[in-house]
């Protein structure tokens, strides 16, 4: 029986995936490569961990960001400039947490939620937990530097197609922690591989998507249709060990 986030108490959890590296490697079967499509690991964390993290994500100090694109250059702008821009100039409209240190300001989150966020970030970014897990599961070295971002969308929010093919980045991850997400809400992750094959990945609660980054790979986020903010997610860009 799944544990429902709404109405349950905050509990301190140990952040560790339900998937073992061996199980993930068997499931992926070498799927993450330059010629591969994206893959999804469902039920990534134990239910208790996923719902406790979802509570913390929902309470983050979200603020809207707007970006325009000109050729291959993107820039953040005020909402007024975004709204007055041509549709083909609009690159993204979403909410994020910036700077991430705001998460730990006194009173931002209840104490246990803050401590769970600390444990999550140590596992995912500051420590070697996630990278060691990925290196073993994928059987190639992604222990280089990482970049990360918290993201959610409000009605009509989106992210245009782009490659992220820079700075030695080889893999993109996105962890979804919105227990209320429904297919009608939108926000599907689109991906096109070098051979032109396209797919739509649903941001189902407690799933982890893995996207190859490289020449010919493009991804995007489809428009968020729900009238509530949602699709709480954590995105991570990983690089080869030589790129630190």
N, C-alpha and C positions, 0 to 999 in steps of 0.2 A: 504494500500500500504506500503510495507516495505521500510525502509530507507536504502539506500546503503551506506556502509562505505566509499568506494573510492570516492573521490571528494567532500565529505561533510565536513563541518567545525567542528572543535572541539567545543564541547558544554559541559558545566558542568552538570552532571546528579546526581540525587538522586538514590543511589543503593538500590533497593528493588525489589524482584521478582514479576512477574505477578501472579504466583501461590500463593493463600492464603494457610495457613496451613490447613484450613478445606477442601479446594478443593484437596490438595495433599493427605490428610488422606483418603478422599473418593476414590480417584484414587488408592492409594496403598492398601487399605483394609487389612492392617496388613501384607503386603507382605515382609517387611524387618524383617526377623527373621533368626535363625540359619539354618532352613531347606529351606529357600527361595532362589529364583533366583534373579538376579539383575533386576533393573527396571530403566526406563528412563523417565524423565519429559521433554517434548519438549517445545520450546518457553518459556524458563524459565524466562527470563527477558523481559520487554517491548522492542520493536525493537530499540528504540533510545538508551536505556541503553546498550543493547548487542553490537550494532555497535560502540558506543563510547569506550566501554571496549576493543573491538576487535582492534581498532586503537592503543590503549595503549599497548596491549599485543604484537602486531606486532613490536612495537618500543623498546621492552625491550632489555637490554644488554645480548643477548643470547651467550652462549659459550658451546662447545661440551664437553660431559662427556662420559667416557667409563668404563664399569665395567665387571669384570670376576667373575666367581663363582667356588667355590671348596666345594662340599657338600652343607652345608647350609650357608656357609660364602661367602659374596661378598666383593669385594674391588675395589676401583677406580684405574685405571691405565692410563698410557700414551697411545696415539693412536697407537704408534709403537708396544707396548706390546700386545694391543688388536688385532691388525692385525696379529701378529705372533702366537697368541694363537690358540688352536684347536677350532673347531666350537662349540663343546659341552661345552667349558669353557666360551664362550662369553655370558654374562648375559644381557647386555643392551648397546645400542648406541643411544644417544639422545642429545638434547640441553637443558640447564637449565639456571637459573639465580642464581649466587652464588658469593658473599653473596647477599641476597635479598635487603640489604641496598643500593646496587649499583643503584637500581632503582631511588633513590631520590638524587643522586649526581647531582650537577648543570649541565645542558645541556644534561642530559641523555634523557629526554622526554620534549616535549613542555609543557608549564606551565599547561594548562588545562588537558592534558593527565596525567600529574603527579598527579594533584589534584584528578582526577577520580580514579587513582590507590590507592591513600591514602584512599579515601572513600570506595573503594572496600575492601581493606585489613582491615579497621576498621569493616566493616559489616561482613566479612567472618572469620576473625581471632582474631583481637584485642578486639573487642566488643562482645556483646552477640546476635547481630542480627541474624546471621545464626543459631547459636546453639539453641536460643530460638525458632526460626522457625521450626527447626528439631524436637526438643522435643515435640512441639505441633502437628506437622504433623505426627510423627511416634509413638507418645504416649509411648515413653520410653526415659530415661534420657541419653543424650549424651553430657552433659555439662562439661565433663572432659577435659583434655588437648587435644590439637590438634597439628598435624604436617602437613606441607603443602609444596608444590613444584610447581613451574612453569615448564612446559615442552613443547617442540615441537620436531619434527622429521625431519631429512633430508633423502635423498634417501637411502634406505636399513636400516634405523634406526628401532629399535624394542625393546621390553622388554620381556624377557623370563617369563615363568610361575612361579609364586611364590604365597605364602600364605599371607604374612603380618600379620600372626597370632602371635603377640607378644605384650607385654606391655599393655595388656588390651584393645587393639584396637578392636572395634566391627563393624565399618562401614567405608567404603571408598567412597568418592565422587569425581567425576571428571566433571568439567565444561568445555565445548568445545566452543572456540571462534575463529574459523577459517571460515570466510564467504565463502571462495573459495573451501572448502572441497567437493569432489565428491567421490562416492563409489569406483571408479577406483583408487583413491589415496591410498587406503589401510588404515592401522592404526586402524582397528576395534579392539574393546576391547573384548577379550575372557573371558568367565567365566565358571567354572565348579563347581557345588554344591556337597554336600556330597553324594548325590545319583547318581552322575555321569552324571547328565543332563548338557548339554553344550549349550552355546548360544554365539552369536556374536552381540555386540552392536555397532551401527554405531556412530562415533563421529560427529554427525550433528551439525551444527552451532547453538549455543544458546540452547543446551540441557544439562541436568544434569543427570549423571548416578549415581546410588546408589548401592553399592555392599556390601553384608553381608561379614564380616570377622569372621572367626572362624575355628574350626577343619573341614577339608574336603573341604573348599572353596579355590579355586585357580583361579587366573586371570593373563592375559598377554595382550600385545599389538602386533598385527600382523604387519608385515613388511610394512614400508612406501614406496610406489612405485613411488610417484610423484618426478619429478626432482627439484621441488622447496621445500624449507622448509615450513612446515605447521603443522596442527593439534595442534595449540596453545591451551593449556589447563592449568587448575589449579586443582591440586589434593589435597585432604584433607583427613587425617586420623583422625577419632574421637574415643574417649574413653569414658567409663562410668564415671559418676561423681566421683566415688571413686578413680579414677586414675588421680590425678591432680599433 
